[in-house]
């Protein structure tokens, strides 16, 4: 895994790099079937820099997933601006600037593991040889190379999510969007997936935006933790996580980790 010095501080990123995702004065409102207007997000201002690992945490219904969907061009904001790689989210999506991993792996049971991973490249008209080579590379990255010809129903939940991550990375996006991808896993599998995700992030130099309800998960993974308020969702704290990388599981037992968890928890109150 890369040395800690290879991951710049937030201040260095602000001084030397343009944000890879920039949200300015963002608001999102929905109209209910009865005509009532519900404000999901209000006055969101957030810059995310290349190669950061940003976790967004907040109470249920605060708009975390809504925020991610705006970045992913699945929703258009009611007001404000969103820029991804210096362009509107719609153009970033057309340019394949980001991949997305959802709560469920969303794999096709009738396609083998490698064929599931090849699917984005198939849609993008890559050649058979390119698809197979890239999919196998991603399978090896997530340590599932020997399962290429298995089917999703033959894999555990954690393995299925690794396949979903491999699929999202197969076209080499600069940003990986993750909407509570480990929420349905048991605690032991989830901790293992956290370790593997950090390893993947380090090897790919991808910027990760990660939605979670787990304070400990957010602190363990992230270079910054963004804390949101109850609806209407606002950013109330942006907490740098000063723990050095690489992070072994034992970091969770340290006093520094405990203090950061306490700071995030206080922000949620």
N, C-alpha and C positions, 0 to 999 in steps of 0.2 A: 504494500500500500504506500502511497506517496507520503513523503515526509510532511510534517506540520507546516514547514516554511513554504511549501508549494501552494498553500491555500491562503490567499491574501486576506487581510482584515477588511472590514466594511469601509473604513476610512480610506485605505489604499484604493479600493475599488471606486469610491466616490471621486478621488483625486485623479485617477488615471484612466478610467473606463466609462464609456457611456452605458446606461442601463440597458439590459437585454429585454426587460419588461418594465414599462412605465405606466402607472395608473394615476390620473390626475383628476381630482374633483369628481370622482365617479359616484353615480347614484343609480340605483335600480329599483323601480316601482312596478308592481303588478296589480292588475285589476281582477278582483274576484268575480265569480259568476253573478253575485248580487250587486256588483257595481262598486263595491268598497275598494279603495286604493290602499295597498299594503306596501310600505317602504321596506325593502329587504336590505339595501345598502345605502349608506349616506356619507358623503364627503370622504371617500377613500382616496388617499394619496400614498403611493408606495412605489419605490424604485427597487428593482432587483437586478443584480449585476452578474456578469458571466461567471459561471462555475460555482455560484453560491448554492447552498442547500437551505432553502427557506421552508420552514414549517409554519402553517397557519392554523391556529387553534382558537376555539371559542365555544360557547354553549350551543347546544342543538338549536337550529333555526336562526343562527346569527348571520347566515349568508356566506359561509365559507365556500360551499360548493357553487353557489351563484357566482362568486368572484372568480373561481376557477373556470367556470363555463363562459364567462365574458372573455377571459384570456384565450380560451379555446375556440372562440367564435361560434359557440353554441347558443349564446344570448347576445343581444345588442344592448348596451347600457342606455338607460333613460336619459342620462346626461353625463357630461364629463368625457374624458378621452382615455383610450387604452391603446398602447403601442407595444408591439412585439417584434423584436429585432429591427426596430426603427420603422415599422410599417403597421397599418391597421391589422387587427387579428384575422380578418378575412383573407387578406393577402398573405399573411404569415402561414395560414392554413394551406392555401394553394401552393405555397412554396415549400411545404412540408418542414416548417421550422420547428414543429413540436410533435411529440408523441404523447399519448394519453393512456393511463392505466386507471381502471375504475375499481369500485369495491369488489365486484365479481369479475372473474377472469374473462368471461364472455368469449369462450372458445367454441368452435364448431365440433361437435362430437363425431361427425362423420369424416372429419379431416384429421390426419395424423398430426402429431406435435409439429413436425417440421413443415408440413403443409399449412398449418395455422400460422406459423411464423412467416412463411413466405407470402401470405395473403396480401399485405400492403404492396410488396414488390410486384406481385402479379397484377394488381390494379394499376400500378405505375409502369407496366409493360417492360419490366426487366426481363432479360433472357433467362431461359431455364437454368443455365449454368451459373449465372450471377445470383439468381434467387437461391439456389441450393447452397452455393458457397457462403453467401452472406447469412442465411438462416443457420447453417451449421456453425459459423463463427459466433453468432449470438447464443446458440445453444451451449457452446463451450464456455462462453462468458458467464452464463448463469448455472454452469456446472450440471447440465442435463444432456450432454452430448450423447450418452448411451441410450437416451429415451426418444431419439428422433422419430422412430417408427411406431411408438406407442400411440394410444389415443387418449384424449383428455380424461375420459372416465376411468382410465387405468392409473391416474396420478392422484396424489394427495392434494388437498387444498393449497398448501404452500408451493408445491411443484407447479400447479396450474397457474398460480400468480407469477412464478418465475417465467413461465412460458409467455404470459401476457406482457411482462416487462421486456423479454427478448423481442417479442413482436413489435412493441412500441419503439424499440431502439434500432430495428433492422434497417431503416432508411437513414440512420445517422442524424437524427434531429439534434439541434443545439439545446432544446429545452424538453424536459420530461415533466408532464403534469400528472399528479397522482392524487386521486380522490379517495382517501381512506382505504388504500389497497389491502391493508392487513387487518381491517376491523373485524372480519368474520373468522379469523384464525385463533387457535388456542394460544395461550401465553407463551409456551415453549417454542412453538413454531414461529410466532410473531417475533420473538427475540432473535431467533436464527435468521429470519428474513431481514431484520434490521441490520445485522452484521453483513449479510450478503449484499444488501442494497448499498451500504457504504462502500463496499469493495467495488461494486459495479460503477458507482458514481466516480470513484477515484480513477478507475481505469478509462472511463469514457470522457471525462471532463465535461459532462453534461450539467447544465443548470437544472436543479430540481425544485419544483414547487409542490409541496406535500401537505395534504389536508389530513388532520388527525384530531381525535378526541383525547389522546393519551399524552399527558404532560411529560412523563418519563421518556416516551418514544420521541417526542419533539425535541427534548433537550439532548438526548443521546445522538440523534441523527444530524442536528442542524448546525449551520453557522450563524443563523439568526432565527428567532422565534417571534412571529407576529401574532399578537393577542388581539382578538376582536371582542367587542361588547355584545350583549344581547341585542336582538332586533329593535331598531334598525342597526345593522352591523356597521360599526366604526372601528378604526384601528386605534386602540387605546394604549398599546405598548409595543415597542420594537426592541427586542432584547438580544444583544450580541451574545453568542455562546462561546465563551473563551476557552473551552476545553480544547487541548491540542489534538490534531489528527496525526496519525491514525488512532482510533478509539477502540480499545479492547473492551470486552464486556465488563471487566473489573472496574472500569471508570464509573459504573453505576454505584459502586460502593464508596466512592470518595466524598470527602466533605465539600469539594467544589461542586460536584454534581448535585449534591443535596441542596446547596445554597441556590443554585440556578433553578432547580425544580420549585423551591420555595418562592423564588421571585416570579416565576411564571404563574404559579398558583395564586399568588397575591394579586397579580394583574387580572386574573379571571374573576376575582371577587369584586 
